[in-house]
Amino acid sequence: GRMVWQGNGSDVFHIESFQTTFKQLMSVGDTHQLYSYPPQGLFLAVPFSVLPYPIAYLLWNSASIPFFFWPPPPFLPTHLRWWVAGLSPTAIICVGFGHYGLLVSGLFLLSFRGSGLAAAALTFKPHLGLLVAVQMLRDRKALPSAIWGTIALVALSLVAFGPGSWIEFFTNTVPHQ
């Protein structure tokens, strides 16, 4: 996110530039990190990048934890849903690392319950966006909002981060995934 604020939005997808910035910000040695999300994923990263890391971490978890619990898995008995979901190894790891996983899980469950906008938001994880697309074909009522929501996110990312971000994503990041 800080690379975007510095005017280097497309450099997020240039692996060497990203790794150099990551090492400086996180005070780590060699890393094989890359920003593997398409440009619309920056809408999540950029706002938190203006904050000191501990505050961003707390705010991110404060937002993503309730989102994860909001649509608890329907296959669990009602009285166990909150406990099982909250104490699952996945939830604990996601909170520990401030990972996107809780947000993704909430969006995934909402999309399978017919939310086209949640399906559109999942396109920042393209493999899940494709998986949910199959569900959207089954639930035709949600399909238009999923399509238009995806088009809107891509268009907004083109405006916000420039076409160079998409070019760099496809030429530098995609081949390393």
Buried (B, 14 or more C-beta within 10 A) or exposed (E): BBBBEEEBBBBBBBBEBBBBBBBEEEEEEEEEBBBBBBBBBBBBBBEBBEBEEEEBBEBBBEEBBEBBBEBBEEEEEEEEBEEEBBEBEEBEEBBEEBBBBBBBBBBBBBBBEBBBBBBBBBBBBBEBBEBBBEBBEEBEEBBEBBBEBBEEBBEEBBEBBBEBBBEBBEEBBEEEE
